[in-house]
């Protein structure tokens, strides 16, 4: 990946796009380049396209993970609400039992 994997995603993508633009310009300006330089630039472009595919796969994987996390968060929120409701009911029952125990027996 030409060392582009390090750094925050924005910086990595910026570096990738800058290299892609420079390579495209080098290929378009073939006039002064030797055939060897031109071939090297085309190989470099192919590698950059491969890197772009890798970025796209990472973005797709991140989107899937985000959807799964959102789904998990919703499930946990529902379970928490149910638990709070159950604990509230238990607290109410305990309070009522305590109040009954304070009544004079007689």
Backbone as XML, in Angstrom:
<?xml version="1.0"?>
<chain id="A" units="angstrom">
  <residue number="1" name="UNK">
    <atom name="N" x="0.814" y="-1.195" z="0.000"/>
    <atom name="CA" x="0.000" y="0.000" z="0.000"/>
    <atom name="C" x="0.856" y="1.257" z="0.000"/>
  </residue>
  <residue number="2" name="UNK">
    <atom name="N" x="2.098" y="1.188" z="-0.300"/>
    <atom name="CA" x="2.966" y="2.360" z="-0.393"/>
    <atom name="C" x="3.057" y="3.151" z="0.902"/>
  </residue>
  <residue number="3" name="UNK">
    <atom name="N" x="2.898" y="2.491" z="2.060"/>
    <atom name="CA" x="3.022" y="3.179" z="3.331"/>
    <atom name="C" x="1.877" y="4.120" z="3.633"/>
  </residue>
  <residue number="4" name="UNK">
    <atom name="N" x="0.745" y="3.964" z="2.957"/>
    <atom name="CA" x="-0.371" y="4.879" z="3.158"/>
    <atom name="C" x="-1.304" y="4.440" z="4.281"/>
  </residue>
  <residue number="5" name="UNK">
    <atom name="N" x="-1.036" y="3.302" z="4.917"/>
    <atom name="CA" x="-1.945" y="2.796" z="5.931"/>
    <atom name="C" x="-1.815" y="3.523" z="7.266"/>
  </residue>
  <residue number="6" name="UNK">
    <atom name="N" x="-0.719" y="4.238" z="7.501"/>
    <atom name="CA" x="-0.513" y="4.899" z="8.787"/>
    <atom name="C" x="-1.261" y="6.215" z="8.827"/>
  </residue>
  <residue number="7" name="UNK">
    <atom name="N" x="-1.564" y="6.664" z="10.041"/>
    <atom name="CA" x="-2.182" y="7.967" z="10.213"/>
    <atom name="C" x="-3.693" y="7.893" z="10.244"/>
  </residue>
  <residue number="8" name="UNK">
    <atom name="N" x="-4.318" y="9.039" z="10.582"/>
    <atom name="CA" x="-5.776" y="9.066" z="10.630"/>
    <atom name="C" x="-6.359" y="8.841" z="9.241"/>
  </residue>
  <residue number="9" name="UNK">
    <atom name="N" x="-7.589" y="8.320" z="9.152"/>
    <atom name="CA" x="-8.178" y="8.004" z="7.841"/>
    <atom name="C" x="-8.209" y="9.196" z="6.880"/>
  </residue>
  <residue number="10" name="UNK">
    <atom name="N" x="-8.489" y="10.397" z="7.404"/>
    <atom name="CA" x="-8.558" y="11.558" z="6.522"/>
    <atom name="C" x="-7.190" y="11.854" z="5.906"/>
  </residue>
  <residue number="11" name="UNK">
    <atom name="N" x="-6.149" y="11.807" z="6.733"/>
    <atom name="CA" x="-4.793" y="12.072" z="6.240"/>
    <atom name="C" x="-4.372" y="10.993" z="5.253"/>
  </residue>
  <residue number="12" name="UNK">
    <atom name="N" x="-4.724" y="9.761" z="5.552"/>
    <atom name="CA" x="-4.373" y="8.659" z="4.663"/>
    <atom name="C" x="-5.065" y="8.820" z="3.318"/>
  </residue>
  <residue number="13" name="UNK">
    <atom name="N" x="-6.343" y="9.146" z="3.347"/>
    <atom name="CA" x="-7.084" y="9.325" z="2.100"/>
    <atom name="C" x="-6.552" y="10.533" z="1.342"/>
  </residue>
  <residue number="14" name="UNK">
    <atom name="N" x="-6.219" y="11.613" z="2.041"/>
    <atom name="CA" x="-5.640" y="12.797" z="1.384"/>
    <atom name="C" x="-4.326" y="12.443" z="0.701"/>
  </residue>
  <residue number="15" name="UNK">
    <atom name="N" x="-3.474" y="11.679" z="1.391"/>
    <atom name="CA" x="-2.190" y="11.271" z="0.811"/>
    <atom name="C" x="-2.420" y="10.381" z="-0.413"/>
  </residue>
  <residue number="16" name="UNK">
    <atom name="N" x="-3.382" y="9.477" z="-0.283"/>
    <atom name="CA" x="-3.709" y="8.595" z="-1.398"/>
    <atom name="C" x="-4.168" y="9.405" z="-2.619"/>
  </residue>
  <residue number="17" name="UNK">
    <atom name="N" x="-5.084" y="10.339" z="-2.389"/>
    <atom name="CA" x="-5.604" y="11.148" z="-3.505"/>
    <atom name="C" x="-4.514" y="12.007" z="-4.134"/>
  </residue>
  <residue number="18" name="UNK">
    <atom name="N" x="-3.627" y="12.549" z="-3.313"/>
    <atom name="CA" x="-2.521" y="13.349" z="-3.839"/>
    <atom name="C" x="-1.610" y="12.491" z="-4.724"/>
  </residue>
  <residue number="19" name="UNK">
    <atom name="N" x="-1.301" y="11.291" z="-4.268"/>
    <atom name="CA" x="-0.451" y="10.404" z="-5.060"/>
    <atom name="C" x="-1.155" y="9.977" z="-6.342"/>
  </residue>
  <residue number="20" name="UNK">
    <atom name="N" x="-2.450" y="9.724" z="-6.260"/>
    <atom name="CA" x="-3.231" y="9.343" z="-7.437"/>
    <atom name="C" x="-3.226" y="10.473" z="-8.475"/>
  </residue>
  <residue number="21" name="UNK">
    <atom name="N" x="-3.441" y="11.713" z="-8.017"/>
    <atom name="CA" x="-3.419" y="12.864" z="-8.930"/>
    <atom name="C" x="-2.048" y="13.019" z="-9.591"/>
  </residue>
  <residue number="22" name="UNK">
    <atom name="N" x="-0.992" y="12.903" z="-8.785"/>
    <atom name="CA" x="0.372" y="13.053" z="-9.321"/>
    <atom name="C" x="0.666" y="11.971" z="-10.355"/>
  </residue>
  <residue number="23" name="UNK">
    <atom name="N" x="0.235" y="10.755" z="-10.074"/>
    <atom name="CA" x="0.480" y="9.652" z="-11.014"/>
    <atom name="C" x="-0.316" y="9.861" z="-12.294"/>
  </residue>
  <residue number="24" name="UNK">
    <atom name="N" x="-1.567" y="10.266" z="-12.169"/>
    <atom name="CA" x="-2.382" y="10.532" z="-13.363"/>
    <atom name="C" x="-1.755" y="11.632" z="-14.209"/>
  </residue>
  <residue number="25" name="UNK">
    <atom name="N" x="-1.271" y="12.701" z="-13.562"/>
    <atom name="CA" x="-0.625" y="13.783" z="-14.297"/>
    <atom name="C" x="0.629" y="13.282" z="-15.021"/>
  </residue>
  <residue number="26" name="UNK">
    <atom name="N" x="1.392" y="12.437" z="-14.331"/>
    <atom name="CA" x="2.613" y="11.905" z="-14.950"/>
    <atom name="C" x="2.273" y="11.062" z="-16.183"/>
  </residue>
  <residue number="27" name="UNK">
    <atom name="N" x="1.186" y="10.317" z="-16.118"/>
    <atom name="CA" x="0.792" y="9.488" z="-17.268"/>
    <atom name="C" x="0.264" y="10.367" z="-18.401"/>
  </residue>
  <residue number="28" name="UNK">
    <atom name="N" x="-0.534" y="11.365" z="-18.043"/>
    <atom name="CA" x="-1.101" y="12.262" z="-19.057"/>
    <atom name="C" x="0.013" y="13.062" z="-19.752"/>
  </residue>
  <residue number="29" name="UNK">
    <atom name="N" x="1.019" y="13.467" z="-18.998"/>
    <atom name="CA" x="2.139" y="14.244" z="-19.549"/>
    <atom name="C" x="3.243" y="13.310" z="-20.039"/>
  </residue>
  <residue number="30" name="UNK">
    <atom name="N" x="2.872" y="12.344" z="-20.802"/>
    <atom name="CA" x="3.792" y="11.332" z="-21.285"/>
    <atom name="C" x="4.858" y="11.918" z="-22.217"/>
  </residue>
  <residue number="31" name="UNK">
    <atom name="N" x="4.642" y="13.103" z="-22.719"/>
    <atom name="CA" x="5.495" y="13.681" z="-23.749"/>
    <atom name="C" x="6.988" y="13.637" z="-23.433"/>
  </residue>
  <residue number="32" name="UNK">
    <atom name="N" x="7.390" y="13.952" z="-22.185"/>
    <atom name="CA" x="8.810" y="14.000" z="-21.891"/>
    <atom name="C" x="9.336" y="12.740" z="-21.219"/>
  </residue>
  <residue number="33" name="UNK">
    <atom name="N" x="8.453" y="11.819" z="-20.907"/>
    <atom name="CA" x="8.876" y="10.634" z="-20.161"/>
    <atom name="C" x="9.342" y="9.536" z="-21.108"/>
  </residue>
  <residue number="34" name="UNK">
    <atom name="N" x="10.250" y="8.735" z="-20.606"/>
    <atom name="CA" x="10.672" y="7.570" z="-21.388"/>
    <atom name="C" x="9.597" y="6.496" z="-21.271"/>
  </residue>
  <residue number="35" name="UNK">
    <atom name="N" x="9.673" y="5.507" z="-22.123"/>
    <atom name="CA" x="8.713" y="4.419" z="-22.046"/>
    <atom name="C" x="8.823" y="3.691" z="-20.713"/>
  </residue>
  <residue number="36" name="UNK">
    <atom name="N" x="10.026" y="3.582" z="-20.177"/>
    <atom name="CA" x="10.229" y="2.924" z="-18.879"/>
    <atom name="C" x="9.536" y="3.715" z="-17.767"/>
  </residue>
  <residue number="37" name="UNK">
    <atom name="N" x="9.696" y="5.047" z="-17.808"/>
    <atom name="CA" x="9.034" y="5.890" z="-16.807"/>
    <atom name="C" x="7.511" y="5.797" z="-16.945"/>
  </residue>
  <residue number="38" name="UNK">
    <atom name="N" x="7.057" y="5.782" z="-18.179"/>
    <atom name="CA" x="5.618" y="5.686" z="-18.423"/>
    <atom name="C" x="5.084" y="4.342" z="-17.900"/>
  </residue>
  <residue number="39" name="UNK">
    <atom name="N" x="5.792" y="3.274" z="-18.183"/>
    <atom name="CA" x="5.377" y="1.946" z="-17.703"/>
    <atom name="C" x="5.383" y="1.913" z="-16.174"/>
  </residue>
  <residue number="40" name="UNK">
    <atom name="N" x="6.401" y="2.531" z="-15.576"/>
    <atom name="CA" x="6.477" y="2.587" z="-14.109"/>
    <atom name="C" x="5.276" y="3.351" z="-13.533"/>
  </residue>
  <residue number="41" name="UNK">
    <atom name="N" x="4.907" y="4.445" z="-14.188"/>
    <atom name="CA" x="3.750" y="5.221" z="-13.735"/>
    <atom name="C" x="2.453" y="4.423" z="-13.878"/>
  </residue>
  <residue number="42" name="UNK">
    <atom name="N" x="2.341" y="3.652" z="-14.956"/>
    <atom name="CA" x="1.141" y="2.833" z="-15.127"/>
    <atom name="C" x="1.061" y="1.742" z="-14.067"/>
  </residue>
  <residue number="43" name="UNK">
    <atom name="N" x="2.191" y="1.164" z="-13.709"/>
    <atom name="CA" x="2.220" y="0.168" z="-12.629"/>
    <atom name="C" x="1.843" y="0.830" z="-11.306"/>
  </residue>
  <residue number="44" name="UNK">
    <atom name="N" x="2.396" y="2.007" z="-11.087"/>
    <atom name="CA" x="2.078" y="2.766" z="-9.878"/>
    <atom name="C" x="0.577" y="3.066" z="-9.820"/>
  </residue>
  <residue number="45" name="UNK">
    <atom name="N" x="-0.006" y="3.453" z="-10.951"/>
    <atom name="CA" x="-1.438" y="3.722" z="-11.010"/>
    <atom name="C" x="-2.236" y="2.451" z="-10.698"/>
  </residue>
  <residue number="46" name="UNK">
    <atom name="N" x="-1.823" y="1.332" z="-11.239"/>
    <atom name="CA" x="-2.509" y="0.064" z="-10.950"/>
    <atom name="C" x="-2.442" y="-0.244" z="-9.453"/>
  </residue>
  <residue number="47" name="UNK">
    <atom name="N" x="-1.294" y="0.003" z="-8.840"/>
    <atom name="CA" x="-1.155" y="-0.221" z="-7.395"/>
    <atom name="C" x="-2.056" y="0.734" z="-6.606"/>
  </residue>
  <residue number="48" name="UNK">
    <atom name="N" x="-2.156" y="1.974" z="-7.070"/>
    <atom name="CA" x="-3.020" y="2.941" z="-6.391"/>
    <atom name="C" x="-4.485" y="2.533" z="-6.508"/>
  </residue>
  <residue number="49" name="UNK">
    <atom name="N" x="-4.867" y="2.033" z="-7.664"/>
    <atom name="CA" x="-6.250" y="1.563" z="-7.842"/>
    <atom name="C" x="-6.521" y="0.392" z="-6.908"/>
  </residue>
  <residue number="50" name="UNK">
    <atom name="N" x="-5.538" y="-0.478" z="-6.765"/>
    <atom name="CA" x="-5.661" y="-1.589" z="-5.822"/>
    <atom name="C" x="-5.802" y="-1.059" z="-4.393"/>
  </residue>
  <residue number="51" name="UNK">
    <atom name="N" x="-5.025" y="-0.023" z="-4.065"/>
    <atom name="CA" x="-5.120" y="0.594" z="-2.741"/>
    <atom name="C" x="-6.508" y="1.187" z="-2.536"/>
  </residue>
  <residue number="52" name="UNK">
    <atom name="N" x="-7.040" y="1.819" z="-3.584"/>
    <atom name="CA" x="-8.374" y="2.404" z="-3.495"/>
    <atom name="C" x="-9.404" y="1.306" z="-3.203"/>
  </residue>
  <residue number="53" name="UNK">
    <atom name="N" x="-9.250" y="0.163" z="-3.842"/>
    <atom name="CA" x="-10.158" y="-0.960" z="-3.587"/>
    <atom name="C" x="-10.064" y="-1.378" z="-2.128"/>
  </residue>
  <residue number="54" name="UNK">
    <atom name="N" x="-8.844" y="-1.369" z="-1.596"/>
    <atom name="CA" x="-8.643" y="-1.707" z="-0.185"/>
    <atom name="C" x="-9.369" y="-0.694" z="0.702"/>
  </residue>
  <residue number="55" name="UNK">
    <atom name="N" x="-9.252" y="0.602" z="0.379"/>
    <atom name="CA" x="-9.972" y="1.633" z="1.142"/>
    <atom name="C" x="-11.471" y="1.387" z="1.081"/>
  </residue>
  <residue number="56" name="UNK">
    <atom name="N" x="-11.971" y="1.074" z="-0.105"/>
    <atom name="CA" x="-13.405" y="0.845" z="-0.275"/>
    <atom name="C" x="-13.861" y="-0.345" z="0.575"/>
  </residue>
  <residue number="57" name="UNK">
    <atom name="N" x="-13.060" y="-1.404" z="0.603"/>
    <atom name="CA" x="-13.393" y="-2.573" z="1.432"/>
    <atom name="C" x="-13.414" y="-2.194" z="2.909"/>
  </residue>
  <residue number="58" name="UNK">
    <atom name="N" x="-12.437" y="-1.406" z="3.345"/>
    <atom name="CA" x="-12.402" y="-0.968" z="4.745"/>
    <atom name="C" x="-13.620" y="-0.120" z="5.091"/>
  </residue>
  <residue number="59" name="UNK">
    <atom name="N" x="-13.995" y="0.778" z="4.196"/>
    <atom name="CA" x="-15.170" y="1.613" z="4.436"/>
    <atom name="C" x="-16.435" y="0.763" z="4.515"/>
  </residue>
  <residue number="60" name="UNK">
    <atom name="N" x="-16.553" y="-0.215" z="3.638"/>
    <atom name="CA" x="-17.725" y="-1.106" z="3.666"/>
    <atom name="C" x="-17.758" y="-1.900" z="4.972"/>
  </residue>
  <residue number="61" name="UNK">
    <atom name="N" x="-16.599" y="-2.398" z="5.386"/>
    <atom name="CA" x="-16.517" y="-3.155" z="6.646"/>
    <atom name="C" x="-16.873" y="-2.259" z="7.832"/>
  </residue>
  <residue number="62" name="UNK">
    <atom name="N" x="-16.387" y="-1.024" z="7.821"/>
    <atom name="CA" x="-16.712" y="-0.081" z="8.895"/>
    <atom name="C" x="-18.205" y="0.218" z="8.931"/>
  </residue>
  <residue number="63" name="UNK">
    <atom name="N" x="-18.824" y="0.369" z="7.769"/>
    <atom name="CA" x="-20.267" y="0.628" z="7.709"/>
    <atom name="C" x="-21.043" y="-0.550" z="8.282"/>
  </residue>
  <residue number="64" name="UNK">
    <atom name="N" x="-20.609" y="-1.770" z="7.945"/>
    <atom name="CA" x="-21.261" y="-2.965" z="8.484"/>
    <atom name="C" x="-21.103" y="-3.017" z="9.993"/>
  </residue>
  <residue number="65" name="UNK">
    <atom name="N" x="-19.904" y="-2.754" z="10.475"/>
    <atom name="CA" x="-19.664" y="-2.754" z="11.924"/>
    <atom name="C" x="-20.509" y="-1.701" z="12.622"/>
  </residue>
  <residue number="66" name="UNK">
    <atom name="N" x="-20.635" y="-0.537" z="12.006"/>
    <atom name="CA" x="-21.440" y="0.532" z="12.595"/>
    <atom name="C" x="-22.907" y="0.119" z="12.683"/>
  </residue>
  <residue number="67" name="UNK">
    <atom name="N" x="-23.419" y="-0.514" z="11.622"/>
    <atom name="CA" x="-24.807" y="-0.999" z="11.656"/>
    <atom name="C" x="-24.989" y="-2.033" z="12.761"/>
  </residue>
  <residue number="68" name="UNK">
    <atom name="N" x="-24.018" y="-2.942" z="12.904"/>
    <atom name="CA" x="-24.107" y="-3.962" z="13.952"/>
    <atom name="C" x="-24.051" y="-3.324" z="15.336"/>
  </residue>
  <residue number="69" name="UNK">
    <atom name="N" x="-23.189" y="-2.325" z="15.517"/>
    <atom name="CA" x="-23.105" y="-1.632" z="16.808"/>
    <atom name="C" x="-24.402" y="-0.892" z="17.124"/>
  </residue>
  <residue number="70" name="UNK">
    <atom name="N" x="-24.986" y="-0.278" z="16.111"/>
    <atom name="CA" x="-26.252" y="0.429" z="16.312"/>
    <atom name="C" x="-27.343" y="-0.554" z="16.707"/>
  </residue>
  <residue number="71" name="UNK">
    <atom name="N" x="-27.382" y="-1.693" z="16.038"/>
    <atom name="CA" x="-28.363" y="-2.736" z="16.359"/>
    <atom name="C" x="-28.151" y="-3.235" z="17.788"/>
  </residue>
  <residue number="72" name="UNK">
    <atom name="N" x="-26.905" y="-3.479" z="18.153"/>
    <atom name="CA" x="-26.581" y="-3.952" z="19.508"/>
    <atom name="C" x="-26.965" y="-2.905" z="20.547"/>
  </residue>
  <residue number="73" name="UNK">
    <atom name="N" x="-26.705" y="-1.641" z="20.245"/>
    <atom name="CA" x="-27.060" y="-0.557" z="21.158"/>
    <atom name="C" x="-28.560" y="-0.521" z="21.399"/>
  </residue>
  <residue number="74" name="UNK">
    <atom name="N" x="-29.345" y="-0.681" z="20.338"/>
    <atom name="CA" x="-30.802" y="-0.680" z="20.471"/>
    <atom name="C" x="-31.278" y="-1.853" z="21.331"/>
  </residue>
  <residue number="75" name="UNK">
    <atom name="N" x="-30.684" y="-3.019" z="21.115"/>
    <atom name="CA" x="-31.043" y="-4.198" z="21.913"/>
    <atom name="C" x="-30.702" y="-3.961" z="23.378"/>
  </residue>
  <residue number="76" name="UNK">
    <atom name="N" x="-29.501" y="-3.440" z="23.636"/>
    <atom name="CA" x="-29.098" y="-3.164" z="25.023"/>
    <atom name="C" x="-30.002" y="-2.121" z="25.672"/>
  </residue>
  <residue number="77" name="UNK">
    <atom name="N" x="-30.406" y="-1.137" z="24.920"/>
    <atom name="CA" x="-31.300" y="-0.112" z="25.446"/>
    <atom name="C" x="-32.652" y="-0.721" z="25.836"/>
  </residue>
  <residue number="78" name="UNK">
    <atom name="N" x="-33.204" y="-1.579" z="24.970"/>
    <atom name="CA" x="-34.466" y="-2.258" z="25.301"/>
    <atom name="C" x="-34.317" y="-3.112" z="26.545"/>
  </residue>
  <residue number="79" name="UNK">
    <atom name="N" x="-33.214" y="-3.878" z="26.609"/>
    <atom name="CA" x="-32.993" y="-4.740" z="27.774"/>
    <atom name="C" x="-32.822" y="-3.917" z="29.042"/>
  </residue>
  <residue number="80" name="UNK">
    <atom name="N" x="-32.148" y="-2.786" z="28.926"/>
    <atom name="CA" x="-31.967" y="-1.913" z="30.096"/>
    <atom name="C" x="-33.311" y="-1.377" z="30.570"/>
  </residue>
  <residue number="81" name="UNK">
    <atom name="N" x="-34.162" y="-0.962" z="29.643"/>
    <atom name="CA" x="-35.494" y="-0.467" z="30.011"/>
    <atom name="C" x="-36.292" y="-1.558" z="30.710"/>
  </residue>
  <residue number="82" name="UNK">
    <atom name="N" x="-36.217" y="-2.785" z="30.192"/>
    <atom name="CA" x="-36.933" y="-3.896" z="30.832"/>
    <atom name="C" x="-36.385" y="-4.164" z="32.234"/>
  </residue>
  <residue number="83" name="UNK">
    <atom name="N" x="-35.074" y="-4.112" z="32.368"/>
    <atom name="CA" x="-34.453" y="-4.344" z="33.671"/>
    <atom name="C" x="-34.861" y="-3.265" z="34.665"/>
  </residue>
  <residue number="84" name="UNK">
    <atom name="N" x="-34.861" y="-2.011" z="34.216"/>
    <atom name="CA" x="-35.269" y="-0.908" z="35.087"/>
    <atom name="C" x="-36.727" y="-1.084" z="35.504"/>
  </residue>
  <residue number="85" name="UNK">
    <atom name="N" x="-37.576" y="-1.475" z="34.583"/>
    <atom name="CA" x="-38.991" y="-1.696" z="34.910"/>
    <atom name="C" x="-39.138" y="-2.834" z="35.929"/>
  </residue>
  <residue number="86" name="UNK">
    <atom name="N" x="-38.386" y="-3.916" z="35.734"/>
    <atom name="CA" x="-38.444" y="-5.037" z="36.667"/>
    <atom name="C" x="-37.937" y="-4.629" z="38.046"/>
  </residue>
  <residue number="87" name="UNK">
    <atom name="N" x="-36.839" y="-3.887" z="38.085"/>
    <atom name="CA" x="-36.297" y="-3.423" z="39.363"/>
    <atom name="C" x="-37.249" y="-2.443" z="40.039"/>
  </residue>
  <residue number="88" name="UNK">
    <atom name="N" x="-37.908" y="-1.622" z="39.266"/>
    <atom name="CA" x="-38.884" y="-0.687" z="39.808"/>
    <atom name="C" x="-40.041" y="-1.451" z="40.455"/>
  </residue>
  <residue number="89" name="UNK">
    <atom name="N" x="-40.511" y="-2.498" z="39.764"/>
    <atom name="CA" x="-41.565" y="-3.336" z="40.323"/>
    <atom name="C" x="-41.114" y="-4.028" z="41.594"/>
  </residue>
  <residue number="90" name="UNK">
    <atom name="N" x="-39.896" y="-4.528" z="41.603"/>
    <atom name="CA" x="-39.342" y="-5.192" z="42.787"/>
    <atom name="C" x="-39.212" y="-4.204" z="43.943"/>
  </residue>
  <residue number="91" name="UNK">
    <atom name="N" x="-38.777" y="-3.000" z="43.651"/>
    <atom name="CA" x="-38.665" y="-1.963" z="44.676"/>
    <atom name="C" x="-40.041" y="-1.630" z="45.257"/>
  </residue>
  <residue number="92" name="UNK">
    <atom name="N" x="-41.034" y="-1.528" z="44.394"/>
    <atom name="CA" x="-42.390" y="-1.233" z="44.858"/>
    <atom name="C" x="-42.904" y="-2.360" z="45.758"/>
  </residue>
  <residue number="93" name="UNK">
    <atom name="N" x="-42.682" y="-3.598" z="45.363"/>
    <atom name="CA" x="-43.109" y="-4.744" z="46.175"/>
    <atom name="C" x="-42.393" y="-4.745" z="47.514"/>
  </residue>
  <residue number="94" name="UNK">
    <atom name="N" x="-41.114" y="-4.464" z="47.500"/>
    <atom name="CA" x="-40.330" y="-4.416" z="48.741"/>
    <atom name="C" x="-40.845" y="-3.314" z="49.650"/>
  </residue>
  <residue number="95" name="UNK">
    <atom name="N" x="-41.143" y="-2.152" z="49.080"/>
    <atom name="CA" x="-41.666" y="-1.032" z="49.847"/>
    <atom name="C" x="-43.013" y="-1.403" z="50.489"/>
  </residue>
  <residue number="96" name="UNK">
    <atom name="N" x="-43.876" y="-2.026" z="49.701"/>
    <atom name="CA" x="-45.193" y="-2.425" z="50.228"/>
    <atom name="C" x="-45.049" y="-3.455" z="51.344"/>
  </residue>
  <residue number="97" name="UNK">
    <atom name="N" x="-44.143" y="-4.412" z="51.167"/>
    <atom name="CA" x="-43.900" y="-5.431" z="52.185"/>
    <atom name="C" x="-43.383" y="-4.786" z="53.461"/>
  </residue>
  <residue number="98" name="UNK">
    <atom name="N" x="-42.481" y="-3.841" z="53.317"/>
    <atom name="CA" x="-41.928" y="-3.134" z="54.477"/>
    <atom name="C" x="-43.022" y="-2.349" z="55.195"/>
  </residue>
  <residue number="99" name="UNK">
    <atom name="N" x="-43.860" y="-1.655" z="54.434"/>
    <atom name="CA" x="-44.940" y="-0.870" z="55.042"/>
    <atom name="C" x="-45.925" y="-1.771" z="55.790"/>
  </residue>
  <residue number="100" name="UNK">
    <atom name="N" x="-46.221" y="-2.931" z="55.230"/>
    <atom name="CA" x="-47.114" y="-3.887" z="55.898"/>
    <atom name="C" x="-46.470" y="-4.385" z="57.185"/>
  </residue>
  <residue number="101" name="UNK">
    <atom name="N" x="-45.146" y="-4.573" z="57.148"/>
    <atom name="CA" x="-44.473" y="-5.087" z="58.351"/>
    <atom name="C" x="-44.483" y="-4.058" z="59.478"/>
  </residue>
  <residue number="102" name="UNK">
    <atom name="N" x="-44.692" y="-2.783" z="59.160"/>
    <atom name="CA" x="-44.735" y="-1.740" z="60.184"/>
    <atom name="C" x="-46.111" y="-1.608" z="60.845"/>
  </residue>
  <residue number="103" name="UNK">
    <atom name="N" x="-47.127" y="-2.179" z="60.217"/>
    <atom name="CA" x="-48.474" y="-2.105" z="60.788"/>
    <atom name="C" x="-48.521" y="-2.897" z="62.094"/>
  </residue>
  <residue number="104" name="UNK">
    <atom name="N" x="-49.287" y="-2.416" z="63.051"/>
    <atom name="CA" x="-49.400" y="-3.166" z="64.309"/>
    <atom name="C" x="-50.114" y="-4.499" z="64.073"/>
  </residue>
  <residue number="105" name="UNK">
    <atom name="N" x="-49.547" y="-5.539" z="64.655"/>
    <atom name="CA" x="-50.141" y="-6.873" z="64.515"/>
    <atom name="C" x="-51.059" y="-7.082" z="65.694"/>
  </residue>
  <residue number="106" name="UNK">
    <atom name="N" x="-52.244" y="-7.424" z="65.454"/>
    <atom name="CA" x="-53.014" y="-7.536" z="66.593"/>
    <atom name="C" x="-54.238" y="-8.169" z="66.729"/>
  </residue>
</chain>
